[in-house]
Amino acid sequence: MSAIGFYVALPFLYLISLLPFPLFYLFSDFVYFLLYRVIGYRKKVVFENLKNSFPEKSQRELKEIERKFYHYLCDLFLETLKTLTISKEQAIRRCAMNENTRRIFRELHDRKQSCILVMGHYGNWEWAGSSFSLVNPQQLYVIYHPLSNKSFDKLMYQMRTRFGTKLYAMKDTMREMIRNRSEVNATAFIADQTPSPDNAYWTTFLNQDTPVFWGTEKIAQKLNFPVVYVTVNRVKRGYYVVNTEYLVMDPKNTAEGEISELHTRKLEKDIIAQPEIWLWSHRRWKHKKK
């Protein structure tokens, strides 16, 4: 989209964001109809991913997960737009940190320990970032890929940093984390992206050979920051609960691949429990193990 096209679309994006929640989700239902029933956005990719991940499920079961996923994908996209205008009170109420989560981050902050958060594209990770920054004492940093469209990249940056979250461009992560070592903070890694197959940890994930970024593990070991696993569960439409658990307290004493294996298994368990809220349209398995 050109810069002119972006500025033409921008008022409509804000208008959608300002819709009251009942109308907002009614609009999401309309987008679902267009995306799934009319356009069929990435349906081949989604069904192939589901079929390979759940070989034990029938065609009917897979289609039901597919349908629920597309419904959720539309909610997720529009909920991301909602961060343009959502109030602090609504952000906290609709993506709540449970007591265990608050306790863990209070403990780490009181011990003056920075930490690494590891999670997947599961649930509303965008709302979780906003809620974290409003509730917890640590400074939150999120690693992101800058978008090629500069206008949309600026908009996403504004949305993600609106409540105090700060961003690291992926290529700058290690340098920035070392620079901020004196600060008590939390750095969030989305661990289910697709790395180069030649520089990845290979494991089995959802019944398939899968590459995993080494970065999360290597940085945790180098800085010896505790690793905390984050789950964003959808309770009902428009409401989430963030749960966390200590994954590794002393990364420097872990074996090679141990941290990568631990967070991969946790994410796999989450996806099996609520498959429709993971990002199945992502080309997670485009690389094959040699």
C-alpha positions, 0 to 999 in steps of 0.5 A, spaced: 500 500 500 502 506 498 503 512 503 497 515 500 493 509 500 495 508 508 492 515 509 486 514 506 485 508 510 487 510 517 481 514 519 477 507 517 482 504 522 480 509 527 473 508 526 473 501 527 477 501 533 472 506 536 466 501 535 463 499 541 465 492 543 458 489 541 458 492 534 466 491 534 465 483 534 459 484 529 463 487 524 469 481 526 463 476 524 462 480 517 470 480 516 470 472 517 465 471 512 469 475 507 475 472 509 473 465 510 467 464 506 468 468 500 476 470 499 478 463 502 485 466 505 490 461 506 485 456 506 490 451 503 496 452 508 491 452 514 488 446 513 495 442 511 498 445 517 492 442 521 492 435 518 500 434 519 499 437 526 493 432 528 494 426 524 489 422 529 483 427 527 478 426 522 476 431 516 470 433 520 474 435 526 480 438 522 474 443 518 471 445 525 478 447 528 479 451 521 473 454 522 474 456 529 481 459 527 478 463 522 473 466 526 479 467 531 483 470 526 478 476 525 477 477 532 485 478 533 486 482 527 481 487 529 483 486 537 490 489 535 486 495 531 483 496 538 489 498 541 489 504 538 484 507 542 482 502 548 482 505 555 487 502 560 482 500 564 479 496 559 486 493 557 487 490 564 480 488 564 480 484 558 487 481 558 488 480 566 494 478 569 492 472 574 495 472 581 500 467 579 503 471 574 503 478 578 506 474 584 512 471 579 514 478 576 513 481 583 518 476 586 523 477 580 523 485 581 524 485 588 530 480 587 532 486 582 532 480 576 531 481 569 528 476 565 526 473 558 519 471 557 518 466 551 511 465 548 508 463 541 503 466 537 498 463 541 492 468 544 492 475 543 500 477 544 498 484 543 493 485 548 498 481 553 504 486 552 499 492 553 496 489 559 503 487 562 506 494 561 500 497 565 500 492 571 507 489 572 513 493 575 518 491 570 520 495 563 517 490 558 521 490 551 518 486 545 522 483 539 519 485 533 520 485 525 520 492 522 515 492 517 517 493 510 511 499 509 514 504 513 507 507 514 504 501 517 510 500 521 510 507 524 502 505 526 504 498 529 510 501 533 505 507 536 500 501 538 505 497 541 508 502 545 502 506 547 502 504 554 509 504 556 512 497 552 519 498 548 521 495 542 527 492 540 528 490 532 530 483 532 537 484 529 539 489 535 536 484 540 543 482 544 546 489 543 540 492 546 539 487 552 547 488 554 546 495 554 540 495 558 543 490 563 543 495 569 535 496 568 530 491 571 526 489 565 523 483 561 524 481 554 519 478 550 521 473 545 516 470 540 519 463 539 514 460 534 517 464 528 521 460 522 528 461 523 533 459 517 534 451 517 541 451 517 542 455 524 536 452 528 535 447 533 531 442 530 526 438 534 519 435 533 513 439 534 506 437 533 508 431 529 513 435 525 520 436 524 521 443 526 526 448 526 527 453 533 531 459 533 537 458 537 537 466 540 532 465 546 536 460 549 543 463 547 541 469 550 538 466 556 545 462 557 549 468 556 546 473 560 543 468 565 536 471 566 531 467 568 526 464 563 519 465 564 514 461 559 507 465 558 501 463 556 495 467 553 489 463 554 482 466 551 477 465 556 471 467 552 470 472 546 474 479 547 477 476 554 484 473 556 488 471 562 495 471 562 498 465 566 506 464 567 511 459 570 518 459 571 521 455 566 529 455 567 532 459 573 539 458 572 540 458 564 548 458 564 547 451 567 543 448 562 545 443 556 545 445 549 537 445 547 534 444 553 531 451 554 529 450 546 526 443 548 522 446 554 519 452 551 517 448 545 513 442 549 510 448 553 507 451 547 505 444 544 501 443 550 497 449 549 496 448 542 493 442 543 488 444 549 486 450 545 488 449 537 484 455 534 487 460 537 494 459 534 496 462 528 495 456 523 496 461 517 503 462 518 508 458 514 511 454 520 514 448 516 516 451 510 523 449 511 525 441 511 530 438 515 536 436 511 
